[in-house]
C-alpha cells in the first residue's frame, strides 16, 4: 500500500472527509510520478 493511500485511510478513520478527499485527488499524480521515477531507474 502506498503511503499516500494510507494517509487517506487515516483521515477517513479520523472523520476528516475534507482531508480524505484532498488526498484522494492527489493519488493519480502521485502514482504517475512514482511510475516515471521507476522507469528512469531502470533505463540505462
C-alpha positions as CSV (number, residue, x, y, z in Angstrom):
1,X,0.0,0.0,0.0
2,X,1.3,3.4,-0.9
3,X,1.9,5.9,1.9
4,X,-0.5,8.5,0.4
5,X,-3.2,5.8,0.3
6,X,-2.6,5.0,3.9
7,X,-2.8,8.7,4.8
8,X,-6.2,8.9,3.1
9,X,-7.4,5.9,5.1
10,X,-6.3,7.5,8.3
11,X,-8.0,10.8,7.6
12,X,-11.2,8.8,6.8
13,X,-10.9,6.9,10.1
14,X,-10.4,10.1,11.9
15,X,-13.6,11.5,10.4
16,X,-11.9,14.2,8.3
17,X,-13.7,14.0,4.9
18,X,-12.2,17.2,3.5
19,X,-8.6,15.8,4.0
20,X,-9.6,12.4,2.7
21,X,-10.9,13.9,-0.5
22,X,-7.8,16.1,-0.8
23,X,-5.5,13.0,-0.6
24,X,-7.7,11.0,-3.0
25,X,-7.4,13.8,-5.5
26,X,-3.6,13.7,-5.3
27,X,-3.3,9.9,-5.7
28,X,-3.3,9.8,-9.5
29,X,-0.5,12.4,-9.8
30,X,1.5,10.6,-7.0
31,X,1.1,7.3,-8.8
32,X,2.2,8.8,-12.2
33,X,5.2,10.4,-10.6
34,X,6.2,7.1,-8.9
35,X,5.9,5.3,-12.3
36,X,8.0,7.9,-14.1
37,X,10.6,7.6,-11.3
38,X,10.6,3.8,-11.5
39,X,11.1,3.9,-15.3
40,X,14.0,6.3,-15.0
41,X,15.8,4.0,-12.6
42,X,15.5,1.0,-15.0
43,X,16.7,2.9,-18.1
44,X,20.4,2.7,-18.7
